[in-house]
Amino acid sequence: MSDAETTYTPPKIWTWDKGSGGKFANINRPVSGPTHDMDRPVGKHPFQLYSLATPNGVKATVMFEELLERGHTGAEYDAWLINIQEGGQFSSGFVEVNPNSKIPALMDESGETPVRLFESGAILVHLAEKFGEFLPTDPAKRAETMAWLFWQMGSAPYLGGGFGHFYAYAPEKFEYPINRFAMEAKRQLDVLDKRLADNEYLAGDEYTTADIAVWPWYGVLAMGKIYDSAEFLQVHTYTNVVRWAEQIAKRPAVIRGRKVNCAWGPPEDQLHERHDASDFETKTQDKIG
């Protein structure tokens, strides 16, 4: 292939090509705001979650299930499925909760004044502080937890939007972006592996919001369950990350949380909506389907 065929010269002014973007071309656009009117559904519980079981969505549902596992009945929640492939995140009701049109989005209606929350890290911190769980009160441990939480928020775009997009979803495969983001994904795995060599969890000996945030991305990657990239990235060589990932995957709350708002995979792993703990026994998709 000639250089002319492989080299891209940016135009003087960028214009939107609606046909570009590969698998997610139909949901990516350079403007914000709703595309259609639709009220957001509201259930009976104090928390209304609007999400999908992507890595960012799993953070929120695992957090809720962990809180319920510890006996916080005030953390009961309704989880509504937002189908991002069909543009559910651009409904007027969803945009009122998250003007950025990304899942997850949460309404906390437990107090006199409803509170809206968007960005998965903000949701985790809000819930941790509200219920006094998974965020240490010791200043040093809290700082370590927050550092790893924000590390994940800053690094996920390299893994998801960078490596995941160009390796798994881009309509064409090109060497430079795949190599660039594979290098960064492996560097981040190495950062985690060295941290977990001497620590059971990311913040030390305590399971925290940092683990809840990082695990759906890098833990699932280390177990070979995302982007079909386990061999390519040689994830098995990061033995400490694998140990940590498999340990967290066995937690009952994590097992439940991964199912909520999941609309793919084996039927037993899908719970399209969650409105009560009993929904895990009588699948919500059976009720609505």
N, C-alpha and C positions, 0 to 999 in steps of 0.2 A: 504494500500500500504506500502511495506517495506521501510526501510531507503535506501536500496540499489537501489530501484527503483526511489527514489526521490532525491538522492544526486548525484551531478555531480562532478567528479574529473577531473580537466583540464589536458590534456596531457602535456608532457614535451615540445613539440613543436606543436604549433597550425597549423592546415592545413585547407584549405578552403573546406567546404562542400557545393557544388553548390546547393544542394537540400534544404538547410536550409534557413530560413528567412521569411517563410509564404507568405503573399500576395505579398511582394515586392522582393521575392527571385531572380526574373529574372533581376532586375536592380541593385542589390547590389553586389559588387565585391571588392576585396582588392587591386586593381590596378587602376591607372588613365589613362587618355588619350582616344583618339577616337577609336571606334570599326569599323567605316566605314566612307567613304568619302562622304560628302554632303555639298555643299556650303550653307551658310546661306542666306535666302531670304532678300531682301532689298527693302523697299518701298520708298515713296516720301517725307516722313517727316523727320525733324531733328533728331528724336529719334526713334531707332529701338529696340523694346522690344521683348524678346524671353522668353515665360513664360507659365504658367498654373495656373489656379485659385485655387491653394492651399493657405493656409494662408500666406505663404511668397510671393507668386505671387500676391495676392490681395493687399498687401501693395503698390506695384509699380503702379498697375493700378488705385487704389484709389488716390494715390498721383497725377498722371497725370490728372485724372478727376477733382480733387480739384483745381489744377492749372488752368485748362481750365475754370472751374466754376468762377474763379476770374478774368477771362479776359486775361490770358496769352496765346495769340495765338501762341507764340513761343514754347509752350509745346505740340504742336500737335505731335502725335506719331503713328507709326504702331505697332500693337501687333500681334506677330506670335505665333501660338499654338505649344508648344513643348510637345509631348505626352511622358511622362516619362515611362509609362508602356510599350511602344514600343521601348524605348531606344533612343528617339530623342535627349536627352541630351548628348549622346556619339558620335554624328556626328562631323566630323572634323570642320565644320563651327561653331557649338555651342562651342566646346572646345576652339576655338580661342578666343572667348569672355569670357568664364568662364572655366579655366583649372580644376576647381573643379567639373564640370559637375552637377551643381545644378541650378534650376530655382529660381528666375528670373535672367536674364542676359540682359545687356543694352549696346547699342552703342550710344554714344552722338556724332552725326556728325554735330552739329550746328556750330562748329568752323573750323578753318583751319586745325587743327590736330584732327582726330577722337579720342575719349576717350572711352575706354572700362570700364565697371563697373560690378562687381559681388558682391554678398552679399547684401541682401535686405536693411540692415541698411545703407550701403555705398551709395546705389542708392537714398535712401530718403534724406540723408544729402547733396549729390551732387545736387539734384534737388532743395532742400530747399535753399541752398546757391546761386544757379544760378539764381533763380527767386525771392529771398528775401521773401519767404513765409513759414509759419509754423515752423519757427525756430527763437525765439525771439532774439532781439539784446541786450536787457538788460542782463548784465552778469549773474545775479542771476537766471533769468528765463531761459536763455539759458542753464545754468548748470543743472537746474532741468529737462529741456526737454531732454538733452543729457543723464542724469543719467537714466531716465525711458526708453529711447530708448535702451540704452545698457543693462539695466535690462532685457528687452524683449529678446534681442539677446542672452543673457546668459541663460535665463530661458526656452526658447522655446524647447531646446532639452529634458528637463525633461518632458515637456507636450507632445510634439509630438513624439520624439524618445523613450521616456520612457513610460509614462502612455498610450498614444495613441497606441503605438506598442503592449505593453503587454496586454492591456485591449481589444483592438479592432481587432488587426491584427495578433498577434502571432498564429502560427498553434496549439499551446497547451497553455492552461491557467494554470499558476502556482501562488500560493498564495503570495509567497514572493515578486516577482517583481511588481505584481499588487498593493499590499499593500504599498510597498516602494514608488512607483511613484504616487499612489493616495494620499498618505500623503503629498508629495511635491506639487502636483497640488492644493490641498486644502490650503496648507500654502501660496502658491502664490496668490490664490484667496483672502485669508484673508489679505495679504499685500495690494492688490489693494483695497479691500473693505474699509479698514481703511483709506487709502489715499483719496479715493473718498467720504468719509463721510463728509469731510470739503472742498472739491474742486470739481468744476464742471467738470474739466478735469484733466489729470494727472499732468500737469505742473502748474495748477492753474485755472485761469478763461479763459484761451486761448486754443483753439484747436490747437494742434501742431503735429509734426512728431511723437511724443511719442504716441499719441492716434492712429495715422494711423498705427503705428507698432504693438501696443498691441492689438487693437480691433480685427483683423482677427483671433487671437488666443484666447484670454481670453474673449473678448466680445462675439464672436460666441459660445464659450463654455458656457458662462453664459446664453445665450439664448437657450441652449439645442439643438444646431444644429451641433454638432461635436462629433464623437465617440459614439453616442447613450448612453451618460453617465450622463444625467441630473439627473436622480433619484439616481444613484449610488453615485454621488458626492454631491447631494443635493444643486445644484447650486442656487436654488431659495432663499436659506438662505443668500446669499451674495447680499443683496438688493441694496446696493450702486453700485455695479458692474453691476447689472441688469439694474438699472436706466440709467447709463452711456452707456451701450451697446445698449439699445433700442433707446436712444437719437441719437447716432451716426448712427445707422442703418437707420434712417429716412433721412439722408442727401442725396440729389439728386446725388452728386458725388460718394458717397459710393454705392448707389443702382446701378449706372452704372458700377462702378469699379468692383463690385463683378461678373458681367456678363461677363466681358472681359476674353477671354481664358478659359471660363468654358465649359466643354464638358460632363457634367452630370446633372441630375436633370430635372425639367420641361423645355420643349423647350423654353418657354418665358424667362427663366433665363440663356440661353446659347448664347454667342456670341463668336464663335470659334476664329475668327480673328477680329481685329478692325483697320480700315484704315481711317475712317472718322466718324465724329459725326453722320452722317446720318445712319451709320450701326446699330445704336440702334433701328432705325425705320424699316430698311430693313435688316433683320438678315443676317450676313455674312455667317452663315452655310447654309442658303438657296442659297446664291450665289455660294458657292463652292460644295454644295451637290446635 
